[in-house]
Amino acid sequence: MANFIAYYRVSTNKQNLGLDAQRAAVANYLRNIDSANIIAEFSEHESGKRDNRTELLSAIAECKRTNSTLIIAKLDRLSRNVSFVFSLKDSGVEFVACDLPQFNTLTLAIFIGLAQQERELISQRTKAALAVKREQLAAQGKKLGRPNASFSDKDRAKASQSNKNKSLNHPNNVKALAVIRLLLKQTCSLTEIAKHLNDGGFRTMNEKLFTPCSVSRLIKRIG
């Protein structure tokens, strides 16, 4: 038998209908799982911006005590803080979101690995490109970043590539790109990908919500 601890959250005391909708979503999800059993439910009215939530912490503790899986209706009901979701994974508690089942503990582990690898690869490429640029400029008696230096079209192209690398190396973009790759494999549309990213608490490098256009730009940057 698969045991689950359900966690529901709304932001205000007036959103009881929201709690009912979350319960219905969890119930519908578990109908497709053999011998699924909800052994406890926790709910609270609290802002998603706060991670120190009494009922959520109690639900996590109960999952550890009973070796159960934490189940939520929507990923944003858990937390808008991505680092908190990662901390939950590190705690050893399994969890699943009904609206985004691919964001289970296993997927997050893969995601974190991809994000780390992406960071390292981009950093290596950026350092290598800068080293080559320094050597080329040194041969011309110039220094990288000299304000009065004249730039050719080739120099501008390399500068554009450097800006591209900086963009891809931004922590927000690194995390988003790893998720985008996973969602593209599931043939999600740009609109669906943007929604998944926003619901999961991801933001652009300018700390704004993702749009289909911003998702498209990131996809083009990674080729």
Order of alpha helices (4+ residues) and beta strands (2+ residues): beta-alpha-beta-alpha-beta-alpha-alpha-beta-alpha-alpha-alpha-alpha-alpha
